[in-house]
Amino acid sequence: MSSVSPSVPGEPAAPGSTALDPAVAARLKRTEDGLLPAVAQQYDTGEVLMLGWMDDEALHRTLTTGRCTYWSRSRREYWVKGDTSGHYQHVKSVALDCDGDTLLVRVDQVGAACHTGARTCFDEDVLLAG
């Protein structure tokens, strides 16, 4: 994970950065700490890869760079998927759900999506199958 001028979710973007389009920002229903869950899905197979968190700045960076940027709640910094691991997520589309409180990011995943090295974060602890 790499950090890029971390800020506090819900607060204005750092000086010199470009803010999220106000029309998009107005539609978002964030958690108390200013975050939205972002579900990453393989664009061509529908495979659910992982769940990350985005604030307005992370969403702006994702939309403008074509690479998934998340907010790490534990490290309190931004990270771009793949900068450290080489397991990149190239953004194909971003959609907001009907309630405005969850993002679906369709990506072309290169390598593993999970920090454990698994293809997805949902392969190894199946609670109910069938």
N, CA, C and O of each residue as an XYZ file, in Angstrom:
520
protein
N       0.838     -1.174      0.000
C       0.000      0.000      0.000
C       0.879      1.231      0.000
O       1.935      1.264      0.632
N       0.431      2.229     -0.711
C       1.178      3.468     -0.707
C       0.269      4.597     -0.292
O      -0.935      4.565     -0.548
N       0.842      5.589      0.345
C       0.030      6.717      0.747
C       0.289      7.878     -0.183
O       1.381      8.022     -0.733
N      -0.724      8.702     -0.353
C      -0.619      9.879     -1.183
C      -1.312     11.005     -0.449
O      -2.541     11.074     -0.453
N      -0.565     11.878      0.174
C      -1.125     13.032      0.879
C      -2.414     12.694      1.619
O      -3.477     13.199      1.256
N      -2.346     11.850      2.652
C      -3.568     11.459      3.332
C      -4.282     12.654      3.939
O      -3.658     13.610      4.400
N      -5.607     12.577      3.927
C      -6.435     13.556      4.611
C      -7.417     12.775      5.455
O      -7.421     11.545      5.438
N      -8.234     13.474      6.178
C      -9.230     12.818      7.000
C     -10.511     12.702      6.190
O     -10.993     13.709      5.671
N     -11.088     11.486      6.063
C     -12.322     11.356      5.297
C     -13.371     12.323      5.818
O     -13.498     12.541      7.023
N     -14.113     12.893      4.891
C     -15.171     13.816      5.260
C     -14.715     15.257      5.344
O     -15.549     16.162      5.381
N     -13.413     15.493      5.375
C     -12.883     16.850      5.391
C     -12.497     17.244      3.977
O     -12.347     16.379      3.113
N     -12.332     18.540      3.727
C     -11.948     18.977      2.382
C     -10.655     18.318      1.927
O      -9.805     17.952      2.739
N     -10.522     18.176      0.619
C      -9.314     17.591      0.041
C      -8.104     18.454      0.366
O      -8.230     19.648      0.636
N      -6.941     17.837      0.338
C      -5.696     18.539      0.617
C      -5.484     19.658     -0.406
O      -5.943     19.549     -1.543
N      -4.797     20.729     -0.015
C      -4.523     21.814     -0.955
C      -3.849     21.284     -2.214
O      -2.950     20.446     -2.147
N      -4.294     21.785     -3.358
C      -3.701     21.370     -4.623
C      -4.381     20.179     -5.259
O      -4.136     19.892     -6.430
N      -5.230     19.474     -4.524
C      -5.921     18.342     -5.125
C      -7.256     18.823     -5.686
O      -7.759     19.883     -5.311
N      -7.803     18.047     -6.564
C      -9.067     18.395     -7.203
C     -10.188     17.666     -6.486
O     -10.108     16.456     -6.273
N     -11.222     18.387     -6.117
C     -12.337     17.791     -5.378
C     -13.256     17.018     -6.323
O     -13.289     17.258     -7.530
N     -13.987     16.101     -5.741
C     -14.996     15.333     -6.461
C     -16.055     16.288     -7.004
O     -16.397     17.275     -6.352
N     -16.567     15.999     -8.180
C     -17.640     16.795     -8.786
C     -18.757     16.977     -7.748
O     -19.267     15.990     -7.217
N     -19.139     18.214     -7.456
C     -20.172     18.465     -6.438
C     -21.505     17.772     -6.732
O     -22.221     17.398     -5.803
N     -21.844     17.599     -8.004
C     -23.088     16.913     -8.353
C     -23.030     15.440     -7.952
O     -24.038     14.867     -7.537
N     -21.867     14.837     -8.075
C     -21.684     13.441     -7.650
C     -21.642     13.388     -6.126
O     -22.304     12.549     -5.516
N     -20.873     14.272     -5.514
C     -20.736     14.289     -4.050
C     -22.091     14.440     -3.365
O     -22.320     13.840     -2.315
N     -22.985     15.229     -3.943
C     -24.296     15.468     -3.339
C     -25.158     14.208     -3.312
O     -26.094     14.119     -2.516
N     -24.861     13.250     -4.157
C     -25.661     12.018     -4.238
C     -25.188     10.940     -3.266
O     -25.885      9.943     -3.075
N     -24.024     11.116     -2.652
C     -23.429     10.083     -1.807
C     -23.979     10.122     -0.382
O     -24.115     11.190      0.214
N     -24.289      8.948      0.150
C     -24.695      8.808      1.546
C     -23.571      8.073      2.258
O     -23.441      6.853      2.149
N     -22.769      8.822      2.981
C     -21.564      8.304      3.609
C     -21.822      7.818      5.035
O     -22.822      8.178      5.656
N     -20.909      7.000      5.537
C     -20.944      6.609      6.942
C     -20.585      7.837      7.779
O     -20.212      8.878      7.237
N     -20.700      7.708      9.102
C     -20.355      8.827      9.995
C     -18.932      9.321      9.793
O     -18.646     10.499     10.004
N     -18.036      8.423      9.385
C     -16.643      8.825      9.174
C     -16.360      9.232      7.728
O     -15.199      9.342      7.333
N     -17.408      9.456      6.939
C     -17.249      9.999      5.593
C     -16.914      8.996      4.513
O     -16.442      9.375      3.441
N     -17.149      7.717      4.776
C     -16.753      6.669      3.832
C     -17.946      5.995      3.167
O     -19.074      6.033      3.658
N     -17.644      5.376      2.026
C     -18.596      4.533      1.306
C     -17.943      3.185      1.052
O     -16.767      3.136      0.691
N     -18.685      2.070      1.232
C     -18.124      0.783      0.824
C     -18.053      0.728     -0.699
O     -18.958      1.187     -1.395
N     -16.972      0.163     -1.194
C     -16.762      0.028     -2.634
C     -16.487     -1.443     -2.941
O     -15.441     -1.977     -2.573
N     -17.425     -2.084     -3.611
C     -17.295     -3.486     -3.990
C     -16.563     -3.547     -5.325
O     -17.009     -2.960     -6.311
N     -15.442     -4.257     -5.353
C     -14.696     -4.446     -6.602
C     -15.129     -5.761     -7.231
O     -15.143     -6.806     -6.580
N     -15.483     -5.689     -8.513
C     -15.992     -6.844     -9.256
C     -15.231     -6.963    -10.572
O     -14.996     -5.964    -11.250
N     -14.849     -8.183    -10.930
C     -14.207     -8.421    -12.222
C     -15.215     -8.093    -13.321
O     -16.308     -8.658    -13.349
N     -14.856     -7.192    -14.217
C     -15.811     -6.650    -15.187
C     -16.365     -7.677    -16.167
O     -17.521     -7.560    -16.574
N     -15.584     -8.679    -16.560
C     -16.041     -9.592    -17.606
C     -16.654    -10.888    -17.087
O     -17.378    -11.560    -17.823
N     -16.380    -11.253    -15.833
C     -16.920    -12.506    -15.294
C     -17.961    -12.285    -14.200
O     -18.725    -13.196    -13.881
N     -17.997    -11.088    -13.623
C     -18.915    -10.814    -12.519
C     -18.397    -11.269    -11.173
O     -19.078    -11.092    -10.162
N     -17.209    -11.851    -11.132
C     -16.616    -12.340     -9.889
C     -16.425    -11.180     -8.902
O     -15.827    -10.161     -9.246
N     -16.938    -11.344     -7.671
C     -16.753    -10.341     -6.627
C     -15.363    -10.544     -6.041
O     -15.031    -11.631     -5.568
N     -14.557     -9.491     -6.076
C     -13.151     -9.599     -5.702
C     -12.864     -9.168     -4.271
O     -12.194     -9.883     -3.526
N     -13.365     -8.008     -3.886
C     -13.022     -7.468     -2.567
C     -13.950     -6.323     -2.215
O     -14.725     -5.851     -3.047
N     -13.858     -5.884     -0.969
C     -14.549     -4.697     -0.492
C     -13.502     -3.747      0.048
O     -12.656     -4.129      0.857
N     -13.564     -2.508     -0.403
C     -12.695     -1.468      0.118
C     -13.542     -0.280      0.522
O     -14.765     -0.307      0.384
N     -12.902      0.753      1.017
C     -13.609      1.955      1.468
C     -13.078      3.162      0.717
O     -11.872      3.287      0.499
N     -13.985      4.055      0.318
C     -13.600      5.278     -0.373
C     -14.273      6.472      0.289
O     -15.430      6.407      0.704
N     -13.517      7.567      0.377
C     -14.115      8.850      0.693
C     -14.204      9.622     -0.617
O     -13.905      9.071     -1.677
N     -14.607     10.876     -0.562
C     -14.772     11.656     -1.787
C     -13.472     11.747     -2.581
O     -13.482     11.623     -3.805
N     -12.361     11.963     -1.893
C     -11.085     12.100     -2.593
C     -10.655     10.788     -3.236
O     -10.159     10.792     -4.363
N     -10.837      9.665     -2.543
C     -10.492      8.362     -3.129
C     -11.354      8.086     -4.356
O     -10.860      7.571     -5.359
N     -12.641      8.425     -4.281
C     -13.516      8.234     -5.433
C     -13.078      9.138     -6.583
O     -13.031      8.701     -7.733
N     -12.763     10.379     -6.281
C     -12.276     11.299     -7.320
C     -11.029     10.739     -8.002
O     -10.938     10.746     -9.229
N     -10.078     10.259     -7.220
C      -8.841      9.701     -7.786
C      -9.139      8.468     -8.627
O      -8.537      8.280     -9.684
N     -10.062      7.624     -8.170
C     -10.443      6.426     -8.923
C     -11.058      6.807    -10.269
O     -10.728      6.223    -11.301
N     -11.949      7.787    -10.246
C     -12.631      8.214    -11.472
C     -11.685      8.894    -12.461
O     -11.862      8.774    -13.673
N     -10.694      9.597    -11.953
C      -9.833     10.381    -12.849
C      -8.553      9.673    -13.268
O      -7.946     10.044    -14.272
N      -8.131      8.658    -12.515
C      -6.881      7.969    -12.863
C      -7.110      6.632    -13.543
O      -6.223      6.122    -14.227
N      -8.314      6.049    -13.359
C      -8.567      4.723    -13.911
C      -7.960      3.600    -13.092
O      -7.938      2.449    -13.528
N      -7.472      3.930    -11.914
C      -6.920      2.945    -10.967
C      -7.663      3.086     -9.646
O      -7.949      4.204     -9.220
N      -7.979      1.978     -8.994
C      -8.718      2.032     -7.736
C      -7.864      2.606     -6.617
O      -6.773      2.117     -6.328
N      -8.386      3.649     -6.001
C      -7.784      4.251     -4.820
C      -8.749      4.046     -3.669
O      -9.936      4.350     -3.788
N      -8.253      3.539     -2.571
C      -9.072      3.272     -1.389
C      -8.537      4.059     -0.203
O      -7.408      4.550     -0.216
N      -9.378      4.167      0.828
C      -8.966      4.743      2.101
C      -8.775      3.584      3.066
O      -9.699      2.802      3.290
N      -7.580      3.468      3.640
C      -7.308      2.429      4.626
C      -7.758      2.935      5.994
O      -7.209      3.904      6.520
N      -8.752      2.276      6.558
C      -9.244      2.680      7.877
C      -8.220      2.381      8.962
O      -8.132      3.131      9.935
N      -7.449      1.320      8.829
C      -6.465      0.971      9.849
C      -5.216      1.846      9.765
O      -4.677      2.260     10.792
N      -4.763      2.124      8.564
C      -3.546      2.932      8.391
C      -3.841      4.424      8.277
O      -2.935      5.250      8.394
N      -5.114      4.769      8.048
C      -5.541      6.155      7.889
C      -4.764      6.858      6.782
O      -4.215      7.945      6.962
N      -4.742      6.180      5.610
C      -4.078      6.756      4.441
C      -4.702      6.185      3.179
O      -5.355      5.141      3.210
N      -4.495      6.881      2.068
C      -4.949      6.400      0.775
C      -3.983      5.340      0.277
O      -2.789      5.369      0.579
N      -4.522      4.404     -0.489
C      -3.666      3.422     -1.156
C      -4.259      3.083     -2.513
O      -5.473      2.958     -2.676
N      -3.376      2.942     -3.465
C      -3.766      2.598     -4.823
C      -3.497      1.107     -5.001
O      -2.365      0.643     -4.859
N      -4.552      0.371     -5.312
C      -4.428     -1.087     -5.446
C      -3.370     -1.420     -6.497
O      -3.464     -1.010     -7.654
N      -2.374     -2.167     -6.066
C      -1.329     -2.634     -6.962
C      -0.017     -1.894     -6.860
O       0.999     -2.394     -7.344
N       0.006     -0.714     -6.245
C       1.258      0.039     -6.177
C       2.352     -0.719     -5.434
O       3.530     -0.598     -5.769
N       1.974     -1.491     -4.440
C       2.960     -2.272     -3.692
C       3.025     -3.717     -4.174
O       4.110     -4.279     -4.327
N       1.859     -4.315     -4.413
C       1.782     -5.746     -4.738
C       1.964     -6.053     -6.218
O       2.351     -7.165     -6.578
N       1.689     -5.075     -7.078
C       1.679     -5.341     -8.514
C       0.372     -5.950     -8.993
O       0.238     -6.286    -10.170
N      -0.596     -6.094     -8.089
C      -1.899     -6.668     -8.408
C      -2.896     -5.528     -8.645
O      -3.690     -5.185     -7.769
N      -2.836     -4.964     -9.826
C      -3.569     -3.750    -10.167
C      -5.041     -3.990    -10.429
O      -5.454     -5.085    -10.810
N      -5.822     -2.945    -10.216
C      -7.226     -2.912    -10.604
C      -7.397     -1.766    -11.589
O      -7.323     -0.596    -11.213
N      -7.626     -2.109    -12.848
C      -7.867     -1.117    -13.891
C      -9.376     -0.920    -13.994
O     -10.111     -1.859    -14.302
N      -9.831      0.292    -13.738
C     -11.257      0.592    -13.656
C     -11.902      0.562    -15.037
O     -11.420      1.187    -15.982
N     -13.006     -0.179    -15.131
C     -13.814     -0.232    -16.352
C     -15.080      0.608    -16.190
O     -15.506      1.270    -17.137
N     -15.689      0.587    -14.993
C     -16.871      1.409    -14.726
C     -17.042      1.565    -13.219
O     -16.538      0.764    -12.431
N     -17.764      2.615    -12.841
C     -18.095      2.856    -11.440
C     -19.578      3.208    -11.390
O     -20.036      4.086    -12.122
N     -20.333      2.519    -10.522
C     -21.768      2.767    -10.389
C     -22.111      2.988     -8.918
O     -21.503      2.403     -8.022
N     -23.081      3.831     -8.702
C     -23.614      4.102     -7.373
C     -24.922      3.331     -7.242
O     -25.733      3.330     -8.167
N     -25.135      2.672     -6.097
C     -26.375      1.905     -5.940
C     -27.570      2.831     -5.766
O     -27.411      4.045     -5.637
N     -28.764      2.253     -5.763
C     -30.008      3.019     -5.739
C     -30.168      3.874     -4.486
O     -30.878      4.879     -4.518
N     -29.524      3.495     -3.388
C     -29.605      4.261     -2.145
C     -28.508      5.308     -2.019
O     -28.558      6.158     -1.130
N     -27.527      5.253     -2.897
C     -26.422      6.206     -2.842
C     -25.411      5.919     -1.750
O     -24.616      6.787     -1.390
N     -25.439      4.680     -1.210
C     -24.537      4.386     -0.093
C     -23.517      3.285     -0.355
O     -22.799      2.884      0.561
N     -23.439      2.789     -1.592
C     -22.460      1.762     -1.941
C     -22.034      1.951     -3.388
O     -22.843      2.266     -4.261
N     -20.740      1.748     -3.618
C     -20.192      1.836     -4.971
C     -19.907      0.438     -5.499
O     -19.483     -0.445     -4.754
N     -20.146      0.249     -6.791
C     -19.733     -0.962     -7.491
C     -18.685     -0.536     -8.508
O     -18.968      0.220     -9.437
N     -17.475     -1.033     -8.314
C     -16.374     -0.686     -9.202
C     -16.035     -1.926    -10.013
O     -15.524     -2.907     -9.474
N     -16.318     -1.878    -11.302
C     -15.982     -2.997    -12.184
C     -14.579     -2.766    -12.702
O     -14.268     -1.712    -13.257
N     -13.739     -3.766    -12.513
C     -12.315     -3.627    -12.794
C     -11.804     -4.797    -13.615
O     -12.442     -5.845    -13.713
N     -10.637     -4.587    -14.199
C      -9.863     -5.681    -14.757
C      -8.758     -5.942    -13.744
O      -7.789     -5.187    -13.660
N      -8.909     -7.008    -12.981
C      -7.975     -7.343    -11.910
C      -6.760     -8.050    -12.493
O      -6.892     -9.028    -13.229
N      -5.585     -7.551    -12.163
C      -4.325     -8.188    -12.553
C      -3.756     -8.839    -11.305
O      -3.367     -8.149    -10.363
N      -3.707    -10.159    -11.293
C      -3.193    -10.871    -10.118
C      -4.264    -11.005     -9.043
O      -5.460    -10.891     -9.311
N      -3.806    -11.248     -7.834
C      -4.701    -11.478     -6.696
C      -5.348    -10.178     -6.239
O      -4.712     -9.124     -6.260
N      -6.609    -10.250     -5.827
C      -7.288     -9.078     -5.262
C      -7.118     -9.036     -3.750
O      -7.075     -7.957     -3.159
N      -7.023    -10.194     -3.126
C      -6.948    -10.268     -1.663
C      -5.513    -10.093     -1.169
O      -4.561    -10.526     -1.818
N      -5.380     -9.458     -0.023
C      -4.048     -9.262      0.561
C      -3.393    -10.577      0.979
O      -2.188    -10.617      1.230
N      -4.190    -11.667      1.055
C      -3.631    -12.978      1.411
C      -2.993    -13.672      0.219
O      -2.320    -14.692      0.368
N      -3.213    -13.102     -0.982
C      -2.700    -13.720     -2.199
C      -3.746    -14.514     -2.956
O      -3.470    -15.027     -4.041
N      -4.959    -14.624     -2.393
C      -6.056    -15.320     -3.074
C      -6.625    -14.436     -4.182
O      -6.509    -13.211     -4.130
N      -7.229    -15.055     -5.165
C      -7.842    -14.311     -6.268
C      -8.878    -13.322     -5.754
O      -8.897    -12.164     -6.172
N      -9.762    -13.787     -4.824
C     -10.765    -12.903     -4.228
C     -10.679    -13.007     -2.712
O     -10.044    -13.910     -2.168
N     -11.326    -12.069     -2.047
C     -11.378    -12.096     -0.582
C     -12.496    -13.003     -0.074
O     -12.680    -13.146      1.135
N     -13.246    -13.620     -1.001
C     -14.428    -14.376     -0.615
C     -14.338    -15.863     -0.945
O     -15.364    -16.541     -0.975
N     -13.151    -16.381     -1.190
C     -12.992    -17.781     -1.571
C     -12.808    -18.746     -0.408
O     -13.197    -19.909     -0.513
N     -12.236    -18.302      0.675
C     -11.705    -19.248      1.651
C     -12.548    -19.474      2.903
O     -12.234    -20.376      3.681
N     -13.599    -18.698      3.129
C     -14.386    -18.861      4.353
C     -15.871    -18.870      3.998
O     -16.622    -17.976      4.388
N     -16.276    -19.886      3.257
C     -17.654    -20.001      2.806
C     -18.511    -20.474      3.981
O     -18.257    -21.527      4.565
N     -19.532    -19.675      4.318
C     -20.404    -19.992      5.452
C     -21.589    -20.879      5.048
O     -22.089    -21.669      5.848
N     -22.023    -20.732      3.799
C     -23.121    -21.541      3.280
C     -22.906    -21.712      1.780
O     -22.696    -20.735      1.061
N     -22.956    -22.925      1.323
C     -22.778    -23.194     -0.116
C     -23.972    -23.994     -0.602
O     -24.569    -24.761      0.154
N     -24.308    -23.813     -1.840
C     -25.380    -24.622     -2.400
C     -26.443    -23.803     -2.923
O     -27.432    -24.327     -3.436
